Amino acid sequence: MMHHARTLGVVQFDDVVWRKLTVDDKALIVRTCDEKLAQYYSRNLSS
């Protein structure tokens, strides 16, 4: 299970789920988050 707390800007994964993810799965999650953060800040800084 995954939980996203908008007010804290935190994404949490259940320990059991996190342990079952492969290194590639975790890398994809981190890469996706980095890309989305870059898009968010580039959009808001351009305004």
Buried (B, 14 or more C-beta within 10 A) or exposed (E): EEEEEEEEEEEEBEEEEEEEEEEEEEEEBEEEEEEEEEEEEEEEEEE
